[in-house]
Every structure is written in C-alpha cells, then in structure tokens.
C-alpha cells in the first residue's frame, strides 16, 4: 500500500519537465506560465479546461497585457505540459 500523498500538480509538471531533461530556466518559465494560467481561470484545475480556456488566456496576454508575440508563444508552448 502506497502511503505517500499524491504530488501537487506543479510538482508533477516539474517532474515531467525534468524527465525530458529541459533546462532549469525552461522549467521555471513553464511552471510560471502554468501558474498564471491556473490563476487567470480562478484556480480551475487544467484537466477541467480545454482549448477555449487556453484561447482566452492567450487573448488576455495579447489584448489586456500587450504581450509580445514571443511572450505569447512561450506561454502557449508551456501549456501542453499541463493540459
């Protein structure tokens, strides 16, 4: 019987990123974008969200925060690590 508690979502993401041998900087960036995505959607778990929520988050970056295209792309590529 496994008595260890299940890891939190962002810890699971970190483990996945490390298993792919990404750099520490990439790990930090991905985790940061995922955290912002979750908070933007009022702490909804990413498994409960899909393409409309990703589109809304990316639109928010562009429309409300005037994010550069590179910033938006970085956010976009980080989200599949969690959805």
PDB file of N, CA, C and O in Angstrom, chain B, residues numbered from 101:
ATOM      1  N   UNK B 101       0.845  -1.195   0.000  1.00  0.00           N
ATOM      2  CA  UNK B 101       0.000   0.000   0.000  1.00  0.00           C
ATOM      3  C   UNK B 101       0.881   1.246   0.000  1.00  0.00           C
ATOM      4  O   UNK B 101       1.784   1.378   0.827  1.00  0.00           O
ATOM      5  N   UNK B 102       0.616   2.147  -0.921  1.00  0.00           N
ATOM      6  CA  UNK B 102       1.381   3.379  -1.042  1.00  0.00           C
ATOM      7  C   UNK B 102       0.810   4.415  -0.079  1.00  0.00           C
ATOM      8  O   UNK B 102      -0.348   4.814  -0.208  1.00  0.00           O
ATOM      9  N   UNK B 103       1.623   4.850   0.889  1.00  0.00           N
ATOM     10  CA  UNK B 103       1.156   5.812   1.884  1.00  0.00           C
ATOM     11  C   UNK B 103       1.599   7.234   1.576  1.00  0.00           C
ATOM     12  O   UNK B 103       1.280   8.164   2.317  1.00  0.00           O
ATOM     13  N   UNK B 104       2.338   7.403   0.474  1.00  0.00           N
ATOM     14  CA  UNK B 104       2.780   8.739   0.117  1.00  0.00           C
ATOM     15  C   UNK B 104       1.623   9.519  -0.490  1.00  0.00           C
ATOM     16  O   UNK B 104       0.883   8.996  -1.323  1.00  0.00           O
ATOM     17  N   UNK B 105       1.467  10.793  -0.063  1.00  0.00           N
ATOM     18  CA  UNK B 105       0.409  11.605  -0.673  1.00  0.00           C
ATOM     19  C   UNK B 105       0.724  11.899  -2.133  1.00  0.00           C
ATOM     20  O   UNK B 105       1.888  11.957  -2.530  1.00  0.00           O
ATOM     21  N   UNK B 106      -0.322  12.084  -2.923  1.00  0.00           N
ATOM     22  CA  UNK B 106      -0.144  12.410  -4.332  1.00  0.00           C
ATOM     23  C   UNK B 106       0.523  13.773  -4.451  1.00  0.00           C
ATOM     24  O   UNK B 106       0.201  14.702  -3.709  1.00  0.00           O
ATOM     25  N   UNK B 107       1.453  13.882  -5.390  1.00  0.00           N
ATOM     26  CA  UNK B 107       2.157  15.151  -5.585  1.00  0.00           C
ATOM     27  C   UNK B 107       1.212  16.209  -6.127  1.00  0.00           C
ATOM     28  O   UNK B 107       0.258  15.910  -6.846  1.00  0.00           O
ATOM     29  N   UNK B 108       1.496  17.438  -5.771  1.00  0.00           N
ATOM     30  CA  UNK B 108       0.728  18.563  -6.293  1.00  0.00           C
ATOM     31  C   UNK B 108       1.004  18.722  -7.784  1.00  0.00           C
ATOM     32  O   UNK B 108       2.031  18.272  -8.291  1.00  0.00           O
ATOM     33  N   UNK B 109       0.081  19.361  -8.467  1.00  0.00           N
ATOM     34  CA  UNK B 109       0.138  19.489  -9.919  1.00  0.00           C
ATOM     35  C   UNK B 109       1.456  20.082 -10.405  1.00  0.00           C
ATOM     36  O   UNK B 109       2.090  19.517 -11.296  1.00  0.00           O
ATOM     37  N   UNK B 110       1.873  21.192  -9.846  1.00  0.00           N
ATOM     38  CA  UNK B 110       3.088  21.837 -10.346  1.00  0.00           C
ATOM     39  C   UNK B 110       4.333  21.006 -10.054  1.00  0.00           C
ATOM     40  O   UNK B 110       5.315  21.086 -10.791  1.00  0.00           O
ATOM     41  N   UNK B 111       4.303  20.211  -8.991  1.00  0.00           N
ATOM     42  CA  UNK B 111       5.409  19.289  -8.735  1.00  0.00           C
ATOM     43  C   UNK B 111       5.422  18.177  -9.786  1.00  0.00           C
ATOM     44  O   UNK B 111       6.490  17.742 -10.216  1.00  0.00           O
ATOM     45  N   UNK B 112       4.247  17.721 -10.195  1.00  0.00           N
ATOM     46  CA  UNK B 112       4.164  16.720 -11.260  1.00  0.00           C
ATOM     47  C   UNK B 112       4.700  17.305 -12.571  1.00  0.00           C
ATOM     48  O   UNK B 112       5.395  16.622 -13.323  1.00  0.00           O
ATOM     49  N   UNK B 113       4.374  18.563 -12.835  1.00  0.00           N
ATOM     50  CA  UNK B 113       4.871  19.229 -14.042  1.00  0.00           C
ATOM     51  C   UNK B 113       6.392  19.315 -13.997  1.00  0.00           C
ATOM     52  O   UNK B 113       7.065  19.036 -14.989  1.00  0.00           O
ATOM     53  N   UNK B 114       6.930  19.700 -12.843  1.00  0.00           N
ATOM     54  CA  UNK B 114       8.387  19.771 -12.703  1.00  0.00           C
ATOM     55  C   UNK B 114       9.033  18.413 -12.981  1.00  0.00           C
ATOM     56  O   UNK B 114      10.041  18.328 -13.683  1.00  0.00           O
ATOM     57  N   UNK B 115       8.447  17.360 -12.429  1.00  0.00           N
ATOM     58  CA  UNK B 115       8.979  16.016 -12.664  1.00  0.00           C
ATOM     59  C   UNK B 115       8.964  15.667 -14.148  1.00  0.00           C
ATOM     60  O   UNK B 115       9.930  15.106 -14.665  1.00  0.00           O
ATOM     61  N   UNK B 116       7.873  15.997 -14.832  1.00  0.00           N
ATOM     62  CA  UNK B 116       7.766  15.716 -16.267  1.00  0.00           C
ATOM     63  C   UNK B 116       8.820  16.480 -17.055  1.00  0.00           C
ATOM     64  O   UNK B 116       9.472  15.918 -17.934  1.00  0.00           O
ATOM     65  N   UNK B 117       8.986  17.749 -16.744  1.00  0.00           N
ATOM     66  CA  UNK B 117       9.963  18.578 -17.445  1.00  0.00           C
ATOM     67  C   UNK B 117      11.374  18.057 -17.202  1.00  0.00           C
ATOM     68  O   UNK B 117      12.190  18.006 -18.123  1.00  0.00           O
ATOM     69  N   UNK B 118      11.659  17.672 -15.966  1.00  0.00           N
ATOM     70  CA  UNK B 118      12.988  17.137 -15.651  1.00  0.00           C
ATOM     71  C   UNK B 118      13.235  15.814 -16.364  1.00  0.00           C
ATOM     72  O   UNK B 118      14.357  15.532 -16.784  1.00  0.00           O
ATOM     73  N   UNK B 119      12.181  14.998 -16.503  1.00  0.00           N
ATOM     74  CA  UNK B 119      12.347  13.714 -17.192  1.00  0.00           C
ATOM     75  C   UNK B 119      12.693  13.915 -18.670  1.00  0.00           C
ATOM     76  O   UNK B 119      13.298  13.050 -19.304  1.00  0.00           O
ATOM     77  N   UNK B 120      12.299  15.070 -19.200  1.00  0.00           N
ATOM     78  CA  UNK B 120      12.631  15.397 -20.598  1.00  0.00           C
ATOM     79  C   UNK B 120      13.963  16.144 -20.707  1.00  0.00           C
ATOM     80  O   UNK B 120      14.386  16.537 -21.795  1.00  0.00           O
ATOM     81  N   UNK B 121      14.608  16.328 -19.562  1.00  0.00           N
ATOM     82  CA  UNK B 121      15.920  16.966 -19.465  1.00  0.00           C
ATOM     83  C   UNK B 121      15.941  18.388 -20.019  1.00  0.00           C
ATOM     84  O   UNK B 121      16.912  18.803 -20.652  1.00  0.00           O
ATOM     85  N   UNK B 122      14.866  19.126 -19.778  1.00  0.00           N
ATOM     86  CA  UNK B 122      14.834  20.533 -20.156  1.00  0.00           C
ATOM     87  C   UNK B 122      15.703  21.321 -19.176  1.00  0.00           C
ATOM     88  O   UNK B 122      16.007  20.842 -18.084  1.00  0.00           O
ATOM     89  N   UNK B 123      16.092  22.506 -19.564  1.00  0.00           N
ATOM     90  CA  UNK B 123      16.926  23.340 -18.692  1.00  0.00           C
ATOM     91  C   UNK B 123      16.118  23.840 -17.496  1.00  0.00           C
ATOM     92  O   UNK B 123      14.887  23.844 -17.508  1.00  0.00           O
ATOM     93  N   UNK B 124      16.842  24.257 -16.477  1.00  0.00           N
ATOM     94  CA  UNK B 124      16.201  24.811 -15.283  1.00  0.00           C
ATOM     95  C   UNK B 124      15.409  26.064 -15.649  1.00  0.00           C
ATOM     96  O   UNK B 124      14.327  26.297 -15.110  1.00  0.00           O
ATOM     97  N   UNK B 125      15.941  26.861 -16.555  1.00  0.00           N
ATOM     98  CA  UNK B 125      15.255  28.088 -16.975  1.00  0.00           C
ATOM     99  C   UNK B 125      13.936  27.755 -17.674  1.00  0.00           C
ATOM    100  O   UNK B 125      12.933  28.437 -17.466  1.00  0.00           O
ATOM    101  N   UNK B 126      13.936  26.723 -18.489  1.00  0.00           N
ATOM    102  CA  UNK B 126      12.708  26.306 -19.160  1.00  0.00           C
ATOM    103  C   UNK B 126      11.701  25.809 -18.138  1.00  0.00           C
ATOM    104  O   UNK B 126      10.518  26.142 -18.212  1.00  0.00           O
ATOM    105  N   UNK B 127      12.162  25.021 -17.193  1.00  0.00           N
ATOM    106  CA  UNK B 127      11.281  24.530 -16.133  1.00  0.00           C
ATOM    107  C   UNK B 127      10.634  25.697 -15.394  1.00  0.00           C
ATOM    108  O   UNK B 127       9.420  25.707 -15.186  1.00  0.00           O
ATOM    109  N   UNK B 128      11.427  26.661 -15.005  1.00  0.00           N
ATOM    110  CA  UNK B 128      10.900  27.816 -14.270  1.00  0.00           C
ATOM    111  C   UNK B 128       9.893  28.591 -15.113  1.00  0.00           C
ATOM    112  O   UNK B 128       8.856  29.016 -14.604  1.00  0.00           O
ATOM    113  N   UNK B 129      10.190  28.778 -16.393  1.00  0.00           N
ATOM    114  CA  UNK B 129       9.284  29.516 -17.282  1.00  0.00           C
ATOM    115  C   UNK B 129       7.969  28.759 -17.448  1.00  0.00           C
ATOM    116  O   UNK B 129       6.898  29.357 -17.338  1.00  0.00           O
ATOM    117  N   UNK B 130       8.031  27.462 -17.709  1.00  0.00           N
ATOM    118  CA  UNK B 130       6.818  26.664 -17.900  1.00  0.00           C
ATOM    119  C   UNK B 130       5.953  26.678 -16.648  1.00  0.00           C
ATOM    120  O   UNK B 130       4.744  26.892 -16.730  1.00  0.00           O
ATOM    121  N   UNK B 131       6.562  26.455 -15.501  1.00  0.00           N
ATOM    122  CA  UNK B 131       5.804  26.436 -14.244  1.00  0.00           C
ATOM    123  C   UNK B 131       5.167  27.797 -13.989  1.00  0.00           C
ATOM    124  O   UNK B 131       4.027  27.876 -13.531  1.00  0.00           O
ATOM    125  N   UNK B 132       5.893  28.853 -14.282  1.00  0.00           N
ATOM    126  CA  UNK B 132       5.349  30.197 -14.101  1.00  0.00           C
ATOM    127  C   UNK B 132       4.131  30.436 -14.995  1.00  0.00           C
ATOM    128  O   UNK B 132       3.119  30.960 -14.530  1.00  0.00           O
ATOM    129  N   UNK B 133       4.219  30.055 -16.275  1.00  0.00           N
ATOM    130  CA  UNK B 133       3.088  30.240 -17.186  1.00  0.00           C
ATOM    131  C   UNK B 133       1.897  29.384 -16.772  1.00  0.00           C
ATOM    132  O   UNK B 133       0.752  29.832 -16.844  1.00  0.00           O
ATOM    133  N   UNK B 134       2.158  28.176 -16.348  1.00  0.00           N
ATOM    134  CA  UNK B 134       1.062  27.298 -15.918  1.00  0.00           C
ATOM    135  C   UNK B 134       0.380  27.877 -14.691  1.00  0.00           C
ATOM    136  O   UNK B 134      -0.847  27.860 -14.597  1.00  0.00           O
ATOM    137  N   UNK B 135       1.167  28.392 -13.745  1.00  0.00           N
ATOM    138  CA  UNK B 135       0.601  29.017 -12.544  1.00  0.00           C
ATOM    139  C   UNK B 135      -0.281  30.220 -12.934  1.00  0.00           C
ATOM    140  O   UNK B 135      -1.382  30.381 -12.408  1.00  0.00           O
ATOM    141  N   UNK B 136       0.210  31.054 -13.849  1.00  0.00           N
ATOM    142  CA  UNK B 136      -0.563  32.223 -14.298  1.00  0.00           C
ATOM    143  C   UNK B 136      -1.859  31.791 -14.988  1.00  0.00           C
ATOM    144  O   UNK B 136      -2.908  32.407 -14.796  1.00  0.00           O
ATOM    145  N   UNK B 137      -1.776  30.731 -15.788  1.00  0.00           N
ATOM    146  CA  UNK B 137      -2.949  30.186 -16.483  1.00  0.00           C
ATOM    147  C   UNK B 137      -4.007  29.720 -15.470  1.00  0.00           C
ATOM    148  O   UNK B 137      -5.192  30.022 -15.614  1.00  0.00           O
ATOM    149  N   UNK B 138      -3.573  28.997 -14.467  1.00  0.00           N
ATOM    150  CA  UNK B 138      -4.494  28.495 -13.435  1.00  0.00           C
ATOM    151  C   UNK B 138      -5.116  29.658 -12.668  1.00  0.00           C
ATOM    152  O   UNK B 138      -6.325  29.670 -12.434  1.00  0.00           O
ATOM    153  N   UNK B 139      -4.314  30.619 -12.283  1.00  0.00           N
ATOM    154  CA  UNK B 139      -4.839  31.764 -11.536  1.00  0.00           C
ATOM    155  C   UNK B 139      -5.785  32.614 -12.386  1.00  0.00           C
ATOM    156  O   UNK B 139      -6.783  33.129 -11.882  1.00  0.00           O
ATOM    157  N   UNK B 140      -5.470  32.757 -13.667  1.00  0.00           N
ATOM    158  CA  UNK B 140      -6.340  33.511 -14.566  1.00  0.00           C
ATOM    159  C   UNK B 140      -7.738  32.890 -14.603  1.00  0.00           C
ATOM    160  O   UNK B 140      -8.737  33.599 -14.715  1.00  0.00           O
ATOM    161  N   UNK B 141      -7.796  31.580 -14.510  1.00  0.00           N
ATOM    162  CA  UNK B 141      -9.081  30.869 -14.540  1.00  0.00           C
ATOM    163  C   UNK B 141      -9.572  30.504 -13.142  1.00  0.00           C
ATOM    164  O   UNK B 141     -10.205  29.466 -12.947  1.00  0.00           O
ATOM    165  N   UNK B 142      -9.272  31.369 -12.172  1.00  0.00           N
ATOM    166  CA  UNK B 142      -9.786  31.249 -10.804  1.00  0.00           C
ATOM    167  C   UNK B 142      -9.470  29.900 -10.168  1.00  0.00           C
ATOM    168  O   UNK B 142     -10.322  29.293  -9.518  1.00  0.00           O
ATOM    169  N   UNK B 143      -8.236  29.438 -10.362  1.00  0.00           N
ATOM    170  CA  UNK B 143      -7.713  28.216  -9.755  1.00  0.00           C
ATOM    171  C   UNK B 143      -8.424  26.946 -10.218  1.00  0.00           C
ATOM    172  O   UNK B 143      -8.488  25.958  -9.487  1.00  0.00           O
ATOM    173  N   UNK B 144      -8.952  26.982 -11.431  1.00  0.00           N
ATOM    174  CA  UNK B 144      -9.558  25.780 -12.008  1.00  0.00           C
ATOM    175  C   UNK B 144      -8.441  24.829 -12.414  1.00  0.00           C
ATOM    176  O   UNK B 144      -7.425  25.250 -12.967  1.00  0.00           O
ATOM    177  N   UNK B 145      -8.637  23.545 -12.135  1.00  0.00           N
ATOM    178  CA  UNK B 145      -7.624  22.556 -12.497  1.00  0.00           C
ATOM    179  C   UNK B 145      -7.540  22.462 -14.024  1.00  0.00           C
ATOM    180  O   UNK B 145      -8.571  22.426 -14.694  1.00  0.00           O
ATOM    181  N   UNK B 146      -6.341  22.422 -14.571  1.00  0.00           N
ATOM    182  CA  UNK B 146      -6.190  22.376 -16.035  1.00  0.00           C
ATOM    183  C   UNK B 146      -6.894  21.205 -16.712  1.00  0.00           C
ATOM    184  O   UNK B 146      -7.292  21.316 -17.871  1.00  0.00           O
ATOM    185  N   UNK B 147      -7.052  20.098 -16.015  1.00  0.00           N
ATOM    186  CA  UNK B 147      -7.757  18.964 -16.620  1.00  0.00           C
ATOM    187  C   UNK B 147      -9.239  19.251 -16.828  1.00  0.00           C
ATOM    188  O   UNK B 147      -9.911  18.538 -17.573  1.00  0.00           O
ATOM    189  N   UNK B 148      -9.751  20.288 -16.176  1.00  0.00           N
ATOM    190  CA  UNK B 148     -11.147  20.688 -16.333  1.00  0.00           C
ATOM    191  C   UNK B 148     -11.306  21.755 -17.417  1.00  0.00           C
ATOM    192  O   UNK B 148     -12.412  22.235 -17.669  1.00  0.00           O
ATOM    193  N   UNK B 149     -10.199  22.120 -18.050  1.00  0.00           N
ATOM    194  CA  UNK B 149     -10.232  23.161 -19.068  1.00  0.00           C
ATOM    195  C   UNK B 149      -9.759  22.600 -20.398  1.00  0.00           C
ATOM    196  O   UNK B 149      -9.237  21.487 -20.469  1.00  0.00           O
ATOM    197  N   UNK B 150      -9.946  23.377 -21.439  1.00  0.00           N
ATOM    198  CA  UNK B 150      -9.540  22.941 -22.765  1.00  0.00           C
ATOM    199  C   UNK B 150      -9.154  24.110 -23.644  1.00  0.00           C
ATOM    200  O   UNK B 150      -8.691  25.143 -23.163  1.00  0.00           O
ATOM    201  N   UNK B 151      -9.352  23.933 -24.939  1.00  0.00           N
ATOM    202  CA  UNK B 151      -8.953  24.934 -25.925  1.00  0.00           C
ATOM    203  C   UNK B 151      -9.584  26.316 -25.687  1.00  0.00           C
ATOM    204  O   UNK B 151      -8.884  27.321 -25.816  1.00  0.00           O
ATOM    205  N   UNK B 152     -10.885  26.406 -25.342  1.00  0.00           N
ATOM    206  CA  UNK B 152     -11.447  27.751 -25.119  1.00  0.00           C
ATOM    207  C   UNK B 152     -10.738  28.516 -24.000  1.00  0.00           C
ATOM    208  O   UNK B 152     -10.553  29.730 -24.088  1.00  0.00           O
ATOM    209  N   UNK B 153     -10.345  27.802 -22.955  1.00  0.00           N
ATOM    210  CA  UNK B 153      -9.662  28.467 -21.838  1.00  0.00           C
ATOM    211  C   UNK B 153      -8.243  28.877 -22.221  1.00  0.00           C
ATOM    212  O   UNK B 153      -7.759  29.929 -21.803  1.00  0.00           O
ATOM    213  N   UNK B 154      -7.585  28.044 -23.015  1.00  0.00           N
ATOM    214  CA  UNK B 154      -6.247  28.413 -23.498  1.00  0.00           C
ATOM    215  C   UNK B 154      -6.352  29.648 -24.387  1.00  0.00           C
ATOM    216  O   UNK B 154      -5.564  30.583 -24.253  1.00  0.00           O
ATOM    217  N   UNK B 155      -7.329  29.648 -25.294  1.00  0.00           N
ATOM    218  CA  UNK B 155      -7.526  30.804 -26.175  1.00  0.00           C
ATOM    219  C   UNK B 155      -7.824  32.067 -25.381  1.00  0.00           C
ATOM    220  O   UNK B 155      -7.312  33.139 -25.705  1.00  0.00           O
ATOM    221  N   UNK B 156      -8.646  31.951 -24.347  1.00  0.00           N
ATOM    222  CA  UNK B 156      -8.982  33.117 -23.516  1.00  0.00           C
ATOM    223  C   UNK B 156      -7.746  33.653 -22.803  1.00  0.00           C
ATOM    224  O   UNK B 156      -7.558  34.866 -22.712  1.00  0.00           O
ATOM    225  N   UNK B 157      -6.906  32.758 -22.300  1.00  0.00           N
ATOM    226  CA  UNK B 157      -5.685  33.179 -21.613  1.00  0.00           C
ATOM    227  C   UNK B 157      -4.727  33.865 -22.581  1.00  0.00           C
ATOM    228  O   UNK B 157      -4.163  34.912 -22.264  1.00  0.00           O
ATOM    229  N   UNK B 158      -4.545  33.278 -23.751  1.00  0.00           N
ATOM    230  CA  UNK B 158      -3.639  33.879 -24.725  1.00  0.00           C
ATOM    231  C   UNK B 158      -4.172  35.220 -25.233  1.00  0.00           C
ATOM    232  O   UNK B 158      -3.397  36.146 -25.469  1.00  0.00           O
ATOM    233  N   UNK B 159      -5.478  35.323 -25.400  1.00  0.00           N
ATOM    234  CA  UNK B 159      -6.081  36.609 -25.782  1.00  0.00           C
ATOM    235  C   UNK B 159      -5.865  37.652 -24.700  1.00  0.00           C
ATOM    236  O   UNK B 159      -5.597  38.816 -24.998  1.00  0.00           O
ATOM    237  N   UNK B 160      -5.979  37.243 -23.459  1.00  0.00           N
ATOM    238  CA  UNK B 160      -5.733  38.142 -22.334  1.00  0.00           C
ATOM    239  C   UNK B 160      -4.301  38.684 -22.389  1.00  0.00           C
ATOM    240  O   UNK B 160      -4.068  39.874 -22.176  1.00  0.00           O
ATOM    241  N   UNK B 161      -3.353  37.800 -22.675  1.00  0.00           N
ATOM    242  CA  UNK B 161      -1.958  38.243 -22.766  1.00  0.00           C
ATOM    243  C   UNK B 161      -1.787  39.301 -23.849  1.00  0.00           C
ATOM    244  O   UNK B 161      -1.108  40.308 -23.649  1.00  0.00           O
ATOM    245  N   UNK B 162      -2.410  39.061 -24.992  1.00  0.00           N
ATOM    246  CA  UNK B 162      -2.271  39.969 -26.124  1.00  0.00           C
ATOM    247  C   UNK B 162      -3.092  41.247 -25.934  1.00  0.00           C
ATOM    248  O   UNK B 162      -2.571  42.355 -26.070  1.00  0.00           O
ATOM    249  N   UNK B 163      -4.359  41.084 -25.624  1.00  0.00           N
ATOM    250  CA  UNK B 163      -5.283  42.221 -25.595  1.00  0.00           C
ATOM    251  C   UNK B 163      -5.142  43.086 -24.350  1.00  0.00           C
ATOM    252  O   UNK B 163      -5.147  44.314 -24.438  1.00  0.00           O
ATOM    253  N   UNK B 164      -5.017  42.451 -23.199  1.00  0.00           N
ATOM    254  CA  UNK B 164      -5.006  43.198 -21.940  1.00  0.00           C
ATOM    255  C   UNK B 164      -3.608  43.565 -21.466  1.00  0.00           C
ATOM    256  O   UNK B 164      -3.410  44.615 -20.856  1.00  0.00           O
ATOM    257  N   UNK B 165      -2.642  42.703 -21.746  1.00  0.00           N
ATOM    258  CA  UNK B 165      -1.285  42.942 -21.248  1.00  0.00           C
ATOM    259  C   UNK B 165      -0.310  43.382 -22.335  1.00  0.00           C
ATOM    260  O   UNK B 165       0.861  43.641 -22.060  1.00  0.00           O
ATOM    261  N   UNK B 166      -0.800  43.464 -23.571  1.00  0.00           N
ATOM    262  CA  UNK B 166       0.044  43.866 -24.701  1.00  0.00           C
ATOM    263  C   UNK B 166       1.335  43.047 -24.788  1.00  0.00           C
ATOM    264  O   UNK B 166       2.408  43.581 -25.067  1.00  0.00           O
ATOM    265  N   UNK B 167       1.206  41.752 -24.545  1.00  0.00           N
ATOM    266  CA  UNK B 167       2.367  40.861 -24.579  1.00  0.00           C
ATOM    267  C   UNK B 167       2.898  40.744 -26.004  1.00  0.00           C
ATOM    268  O   UNK B 167       2.135  40.739 -26.970  1.00  0.00           O
ATOM    269  N   UNK B 168       4.195  40.651 -26.113  1.00  0.00           N
ATOM    270  CA  UNK B 168       4.847  40.469 -27.413  1.00  0.00           C
ATOM    271  C   UNK B 168       4.523  39.084 -27.951  1.00  0.00           C
ATOM    272  O   UNK B 168       4.225  38.171 -27.180  1.00  0.00           O
ATOM    273  N   UNK B 169       4.579  38.924 -29.260  1.00  0.00           N
ATOM    274  CA  UNK B 169       4.307  37.604 -29.850  1.00  0.00           C
ATOM    275  C   UNK B 169       5.177  36.488 -29.266  1.00  0.00           C
ATOM    276  O   UNK B 169       4.702  35.367 -29.086  1.00  0.00           O
ATOM    277  N   UNK B 170       6.426  36.780 -28.973  1.00  0.00           N
ATOM    278  CA  UNK B 170       7.310  35.771 -28.388  1.00  0.00           C
ATOM    279  C   UNK B 170       6.867  35.349 -26.999  1.00  0.00           C
ATOM    280  O   UNK B 170       6.986  34.182 -26.627  1.00  0.00           O
ATOM    281  N   UNK B 171       6.357  36.298 -26.241  1.00  0.00           N
ATOM    282  CA  UNK B 171       5.851  36.003 -24.905  1.00  0.00           C
ATOM    283  C   UNK B 171       4.626  35.107 -24.998  1.00  0.00           C
ATOM    284  O   UNK B 171       4.493  34.130 -24.261  1.00  0.00           O
ATOM    285  N   UNK B 172       3.744  35.454 -25.906  1.00  0.00           N
ATOM    286  CA  UNK B 172       2.534  34.650 -26.108  1.00  0.00           C
ATOM    287  C   UNK B 172       2.900  33.228 -26.553  1.00  0.00           C
ATOM    288  O   UNK B 172       2.295  32.258 -26.098  1.00  0.00           O
ATOM    289  N   UNK B 173       3.874  33.112 -27.426  1.00  0.00           N
ATOM    290  CA  UNK B 173       4.291  31.794 -27.902  1.00  0.00           C
ATOM    291  C   UNK B 173       4.878  30.972 -26.761  1.00  0.00           C
ATOM    292  O   UNK B 173       4.605  29.777 -26.651  1.00  0.00           O
ATOM    293  N   UNK B 174       5.676  31.603 -25.918  1.00  0.00           N
ATOM    294  CA  UNK B 174       6.256  30.881 -24.784  1.00  0.00           C
ATOM    295  C   UNK B 174       5.155  30.363 -23.858  1.00  0.00           C
ATOM    296  O   UNK B 174       5.221  29.231 -23.380  1.00  0.00           O
ATOM    297  N   UNK B 175       4.158  31.186 -23.612  1.00  0.00           N
ATOM    298  CA  UNK B 175       3.027  30.744 -22.780  1.00  0.00           C
ATOM    299  C   UNK B 175       2.312  29.582 -23.445  1.00  0.00           C
ATOM    300  O   UNK B 175       1.966  28.601 -22.787  1.00  0.00           O
ATOM    301  N   UNK B 176       2.091  29.692 -24.740  1.00  0.00           N
ATOM    302  CA  UNK B 176       1.371  28.653 -25.489  1.00  0.00           C
ATOM    303  C   UNK B 176       2.097  27.314 -25.431  1.00  0.00           C
ATOM    304  O   UNK B 176       1.462  26.284 -25.205  1.00  0.00           O
ATOM    305  N   UNK B 177       3.409  27.308 -25.630  1.00  0.00           N
ATOM    306  CA  UNK B 177       4.133  26.041 -25.645  1.00  0.00           C
ATOM    307  C   UNK B 177       4.258  25.424 -24.257  1.00  0.00           C
ATOM    308  O   UNK B 177       4.491  24.221 -24.137  1.00  0.00           O
ATOM    309  N   UNK B 178       4.109  26.224 -23.215  1.00  0.00           N
ATOM    310  CA  UNK B 178       4.193  25.677 -21.850  1.00  0.00           C
ATOM    311  C   UNK B 178       2.915  24.970 -21.424  1.00  0.00           C
ATOM    312  O   UNK B 178       2.963  24.075 -20.580  1.00  0.00           O
ATOM    313  N   UNK B 179       1.782  25.349 -21.985  1.00  0.00           N
ATOM    314  CA  UNK B 179       0.511  24.806 -21.505  1.00  0.00           C
ATOM    315  C   UNK B 179       0.289  23.316 -21.794  1.00  0.00           C
ATOM    316  O   UNK B 179      -0.334  22.644 -20.973  1.00  0.00           O
ATOM    317  N   UNK B 180       0.765  22.770 -22.914  1.00  0.00           N
ATOM    318  CA  UNK B 180       0.575  21.325 -23.095  1.00  0.00           C
ATOM    319  C   UNK B 180       1.220  20.472 -22.008  1.00  0.00           C
ATOM    320  O   UNK B 180       0.865  19.303 -21.859  1.00  0.00           O
ATOM    321  N   UNK B 181       2.153  21.027 -21.253  1.00  0.00           N
ATOM    322  CA  UNK B 181       2.758  20.281 -20.161  1.00  0.00           C
ATOM    323  C   UNK B 181       1.749  19.978 -19.064  1.00  0.00           C
ATOM    324  O   UNK B 181       1.983  19.120 -18.213  1.00  0.00           O
ATOM    325  N   UNK B 182       0.633  20.684 -19.088  1.00  0.00           N
ATOM    326  CA  UNK B 182      -0.334  20.521 -18.006  1.00  0.00           C
ATOM    327  C   UNK B 182      -1.734  20.152 -18.490  1.00  0.00           C
ATOM    328  O   UNK B 182      -2.525  19.627 -17.706  1.00  0.00           O
ATOM    329  N   UNK B 183      -2.059  20.406 -19.736  1.00  0.00           N
ATOM    330  CA  UNK B 183      -3.420  20.086 -20.219  1.00  0.00           C
ATOM    331  C   UNK B 183      -3.441  18.811 -21.018  1.00  0.00           C
ATOM    332  O   UNK B 183      -4.499  18.399 -21.495  1.00  0.00           O
TER     333      UNK B 183
END
